[in-house]
């Protein structure tokens, strides 16, 4: 009989559907439903959830209840509630409500940075340093994570030179980021590029390189997740139902589905602590809550293979 495969290091899945997913959808989901959504992710075993963003409500009214979602998340034992923070004012709001982690966006693409944040990448790095100083002065233990978007290419600029990505990676670490992730925001990456870029980034950041964020715009999302995992990444972002996208990537289908990633790692014997069936049940609920909005992903069509169910 073949010997069992050795146990692999656990992988952490952070679901970002309540932020990255909903910011791409014009409708405003009631806070009561978002609480159910949050609790369902938690019940499925997800232990890090990005619950919203402290962007001005006039720009993203669908995320105006972020503080209430942080409060709800803090009632769930062992859950890390993270929020996206675009500037110093947003960082203060995150500290005030007790968020446990802030995601600070930085575009590796100069053109995308100007379109998305109206600042150059180096101006954003300076903001990150000011946010670090604010966090330290407050005595908070809130983690600061930089999400480096368009690290693999940009719909506006096109190619993003690898040396520029590495320069900015060094800059944000020098500015005081606790950790950093690389993001294929517009679905341009391929597995070989992912493997190469993450290997180069690990040489600079070591274990402070802590996340991979991929979109399935052109069908390579899962392949890119696998390539990043092979390179050493053990934490990934996803959206239940494959919702989300980028305003500067027209036609984008959304983030890699959390349930698809949970299945990928389960099929390889890599523990995530996440219940795929529970995520599929939540996905079915989303089809009611987000009636008329497109959902994406693959595992929902056929469910878990019989072989995996028998091995459970």
N, C-alpha and C positions, 0 to 999 in steps of 0.2 A: 504494500500500500504506500502511496506517496506520503512523505512526511508533511505535516502542516506547515504553512508559511509562518515565519517568525513574526511576532507582534511588531507592528510599526509604531513609531511615535504618534501620539494623538494629534489631530488637526482641529483647530478651532474655527468655527464658522460664525462670522458676524453677519446678522441679517440687517440690511439697510433699507428695507422696503418702506418703512414708515417715514423715511427722509428721501433718499434717492429715488425711490419708487413714486412716492406721492407728489414730489415736487414737479414731476413731469406730467402730472395729470391735473387738468384745470379744475375739476370739481373739488369741493371741500368736504372731506369725510368727517362726520361728527366725532367729537372727542370720545363719546361713549363707545363707538365702534372701534376707534383706535385702541382703546383700553382692552377691548375683547381681542383684538389683533395681537397686541402686546402679550397678553396673558396666554394666548394660544401658541405663540412662538416659544414662550417660556415653558409651557407644558410639554412642548415637543423636544425640549432639551437645549434650546439655544440659550447661551449664557452671556452673549454680548449682542446688544441691539442698539442700532443708531435710531433714536426716537424722534429726531427732528432737527431743526436748524434755527439759529438765531439770526436770520436774515429779516430785514424790515417787513412787517406784515403787509405793507402796501405792495411789495414785490412778490411775496409768496404767502397769500392769505391762507392757503391750505396748510401751512405749518405754523400758524400763529399760536397754537396751543402747545408749543414745545415744552414750556415749563411745567404744564400739567402732566405731560407724558413722562417727564423726568421724575416728577413726584410719584406717579404710579409705578414706575420702574423701580424706584428705591424701596418700594414695599415688597419686592420679590427677592427673597434671599439668594445671594450669590450672583445676581444679575449685574452686569456692567452696563450702565446707560451712557452712550456717547452721543454727542451732538456736533453738527457742523457749525463752525464759527468762521465768518469771513473777515472779521476785523476786531479791533480792541473793544468796541462797544458790545459786540456779540460775546466776546470772551468774558466781559464783566457779567453779562446776563447768565452765562453758563456757570460761572463761579457762584453767583447769587442763588441759583436754584439747586446747586449741589450735584451737577453732572460729574460723573466719575472720569470721563475722557472727553477731550475736544479733538475733532478732526479739523485741521487747518488746511484749506485747499491751496495748492500752488501749481500753476500750469508751467510745465517745462517749455511749452511753446510760447514764444513772446507774443505772437498774434492772438492766441487763445486767451492768454492772461489779460491782454488789453480788452478783449471782447467780453470776457466773463467777469473780471474784477476791476477793470478800468485802471489797472496798475501794471507796471512791468514786473517780471519775476523778481528782480532784485529789490524792488519796492515792497513786494510781499514778504521777502526774507526779512527785511527791516521790521515789518509789522510782527512777524513771528518772534523776533527778539523782544519787542515791546510786550507781547502777550506773555512770553516766558517771565519777564520781569514782573508783570502784574500778578501772575500766578504765584511766583515765589514770595512777593510782598504780602499776599493774602494769607499765606500759610497753608494754602490748599494742597492736597495731594493729587489733584486732577491731572491725569496724563495728557501730554500734548503730543498728538500724532499728526504728522504732515502727510497728506495724501497728494502725491505728485501725479497730477493728471497729464494727459497727452504725452506720457513718457515714451510711447511707441509710435507716435505720429499724430498728425493734427489735420482736421478737415479744412482749416483755414490756411495754415502755413505749409502743410505737406509734411516732409521729413523733418524730424527733430534730431539734430546731431547728438550722438551718444556722448561726446565730451561735454556738451552743455548739460545733459541730464546728470552726469557725474559731478560737474561743477556745482550745480544747484543742490545735489545731494549732500556734498560736503558743506555747503553754505548753511543749509537748514540745521544740520547737526551742530555746526559751530554756533548757530543762533540760539540753540538750546532745546531743540525738539527732542523729546524722549525717545521717539521712534518714528519711522517713516515707512510708507508703502508706495509701490509703483502701480499706476493705474493705466489701463488701456481704455480710456474714456470713450473713444469713438470707434472701437472695434477694428483697429488697423493691424494689430499684432498677429504674428504667426508663432508657432511653438519654438522654432529655432531662435528667433529674435528674443523671445521671452527668456529662454534658457541663457542666452549670451548676456542679456542686459542684467538679469538677476545675479548671475555669477560675478559680473563686474561690480555690481552694487554691493554684494556681500563682502568683497575685498575692502570696500571703503567703510561700510556701516556695521559689519558683523551682525550680532544679534539684535541691533537696533533697527535693522531692516526686517519689518515684522508683518507685512501684509501684501497680498496680491489682490487686485481689483480688476475684474475683466467683464467686458460686455460681449454679448453673443451676436453682435450686429451681422456678421458674415459667417456665422456657424462654427467659429473656431474657439468659442469661449471655453468649453470643457477641455479641449486639447491644450489650450494655453494654461488652464489651471493645472493640468497634469505636468506640463513642462516646468512650471514654477515650483510645483511640489518636488519634482526630481532635482531641482536646483537647491532645494532646502527650505522653501517657504512652508510654514506650518499654520498659517492663519489667512483666511480668505473672506472677502465680502461677497454677499449674494443677496438677491431679492426673491422672496417667495413669489411664485407665479411669473418670474422673469420680467417683472415690470421695471420701469425706469428708463433712463436714456440721458441724452445730453442735448440741450437746445441748439448746440452748434454741430449736431450730427443728424441732419434730417434723414428720416427713414430708419433710424436706429431702432432695433427691436427691444433693447433693454439689457439689464444686467444678467449675468449667468444666474439661473434659477437656484435658489438655496437647496431645494429638494433634489435637483439634479446633482449638485455637488455632494450632498449627503449620500446619495446613491453611489456616485463614483467611488468615494472613499470606502463605503461599506463593501462594495463589490471587491475591493482590493484588500479587505481586512484591516483597514486603517480606522481606528476609533475616532468618532467625533462627538459621541454622547447625544446625537440627534436622532430622533425617531422619524424615519422617512414617511411612514404611513400617517403619522400625525401632521406632518407638513402637507401631505397630499390632501388631508381633510381640510386644513386651513386654506389651501389653494382653492378647493371647491367652494368654501365660504366666500373667498374673495370674488369669485365669479358672480355672487349675489351682491356683495357690497359695492363692487365696481362694475355693475351691470353695464354692458356696452363698451367697456374698455378691453382692449386686447390683452390676453395673458399668453405667456410663452413657456417654453420648456419642453421636455421630452418624456420623462419618466411617468408623468400623469396619464399618458395615453394607454400604457399597458400595465402599469404597476410593477411591483417587484417581481423578479423571476422566481419561479417555483424553487429553484435550487437554493436561492438565498433564504427563502422562507423556511425550507427544511433544515438549513444550517443554523438558523437562529436559536 
